[in-house]
Amino acid sequence: MSKSPERVLAGGTDAGAGVRGAIDALVLGALVDLFQAYGVAVAPLPRVAVARAPALPELSATIAFTRVGAPPGRLSLSAPPAVLDLTRNGVATTQRTDWIREMTNQLMGRIKNRLLHFSARVEVAQLVLVDSKQLALQLERTPNARVYAGRTLRGEVIVTLDGMPEESELSYVGAGAQPAEGDLLLF
C-alpha cells in the first residue's frame, strides 16, 4: 500500500506520525544543497551537543533572525579557507570574509524557505562576520544551540543554530505555491 505524497515527509516519515527530526533534516539538507550548488560535496554528520562540538574553522559568519512570539535566534556557518576556495574556484584571500557572509546568508535563506513547509516563518536580521574564537565563547553560553557538521574533502563545515522552533511546534502543511529558489518576485 502506497502513501499519498501529501502524507509523506522527506525521509519517508508519515506526516501523521509527527515531525520528529524535521529541523535536523531541513538544516542538513539545506547545508548539503548549498554546497552542492557550488560543486562541493558535503557528507552531513549527526547533530552534536554544544559541549561536544568540533573546533570551529577559521572563517565564520552569523546571521540573526526573529520569529513571531519567540526570542531572537542566530545561525552561524564556519568553514576552512580551503573549502571556501573550492566553492569559488580560488577566491582571493581578501574576498573570503565576504564569501563566508554570502554563504551564511544563502544557507539562512534555504532554511527559511524550508520552514515555510511547516508554517514557521522567520525574518532575517543582521549578518555579521565573527571571529571563530568569539563564536565558540558564545556557544558555551548557549548550551541548547544545535551544532551540525558536514565533512568535505578539504575539511569540515560547521553550522550552529539557536532559536529554531521545537519540532512539537511544527505542523507540516506541504509545499504549496512557494516560490522556487532564484524566482523573481515582484512586489
MOVENJO-V267233 format. One record per residue. RES is the residue in one small letter. SS is DSSP state (H for helix, E for strand, - for the rest). BURIAL is 1 if it has 9 or more other ideal C-beta (glycine too) atoms within 8 Angstrom, else 0. Layout:
BEGIN
((RES & SS & BURIAL) (RES & SS & BURIAL))
END
This chain:
BEGIN
((m & - & 0) (s & - & 0) (k & - & 0) (s & - & 0) (p & H & 0) (e & H & 0) (r & H & 0) (v & E & 1) (l & - & 1) (a & H & 0) (g & H & 0) (g & H & 0) (t & - & 1) (d & E & 0) (a & H & 1) (g & H & 0) (a & H & 0) (g & - & 0) (v & - & 1) (r & - & 0) (g & - & 1) (a & H & 1) (i & H & 1) (d & H & 1) (a & H & 1) (l & H & 1) (v & H & 1) (l & H & 1) (g & H & 1) (a & H & 1) (l & H & 1) (v & H & 1) (d & H & 1) (l & H & 1) (f & H & 1) (q & H & 1) (a & - & 0) (y & - & 1) (g & - & 0) (v & - & 1) (a & - & 0) (v & - & 1) (a & E & 0) (p & E & 1) (l & E & 1) (p & E & 0) (r & E & 0) (v & E & 1) (a & - & 0) (v & H & 1) (a & H & 0) (r & H & 0) (a & - & 1) (p & - & 0) (a & - & 0) (l & - & 1) (p & - & 1) (e & - & 0) (l & E & 1) (s & E & 1) (a & E & 1) (t & E & 1) (i & E & 1) (a & E & 1) (f & E & 1) (t & E & 1) (r & E & 1) (v & - & 0) (g & - & 0) (a & - & 1) (p & - & 0) (p & - & 1) (g & E & 1) (r & E & 1) (l & E & 1) (s & E & 1) (l & E & 1) (s & E & 1) (a & E & 1) (p & - & 1) (p & H & 1) (a & H & 0) (v & H & 1) (l & H & 1) (d & H & 1) (l & H & 1) (t & H & 1) (r & - & 1) (n & - & 0) (g & - & 0) (v & - & 1) (a & - & 0) (t & H & 0) (t & H & 0) (q & H & 1) (r & H & 1) (t & H & 1) (d & H & 0) (w & H & 1) (i & H & 1) (r & H & 1) (e & H & 0) (m & H & 1) (t & H & 1) (n & H & 1) (q & H & 1) (l & H & 1) (m & H & 1) (g & H & 1) (r & H & 1) (i & H & 1) (k & H & 1) (n & H & 1) (r & H & 1) (l & H & 1) (l & H & 1) (h & H & 1) (f & H & 1) (s & - & 0) (a & - & 1) (r & - & 0) (v & E & 1) (e & E & 0) (v & E & 1) (a & E & 0) (q & E & 0) (l & E & 1) (v & E & 0) (l & E & 0) (v & E & 1) (d & E & 0) (s & H & 1) (k & H & 0) (q & H & 0) (l & H & 1) (a & H & 1) (l & H & 0) (q & H & 1) (l & H & 1) (e & H & 0) (r & - & 0) (t & - & 1) (p & - & 0) (n & - & 0) (a & - & 1) (r & E & 1) (v & E & 1) (y & E & 1) (a & E & 1) (g & E & 1) (r & E & 0) (t & E & 1) (l & - & 0) (r & - & 0) (g & E & 1) (e & E & 1) (v & E & 1) (i & E & 1) (v & E & 1) (t & E & 1) (l & E & 1) (d & E & 1) (g & - & 1) (m & - & 0) (p & - & 1) (e & - & 0) (e & H & 1) (s & H & 0) (e & H & 0) (l & - & 1) (s & - & 0) (y & - & 1) (v & - & 0) (g & - & 0) (a & - & 0) (g & - & 0) (a & - & 0) (q & - & 0) (p & - & 0) (a & - & 0) (e & - & 0) (g & - & 0) (d & - & 0) (l & - & 0) (l & - & 0) (l & - & 0) (f & - & 0))
END
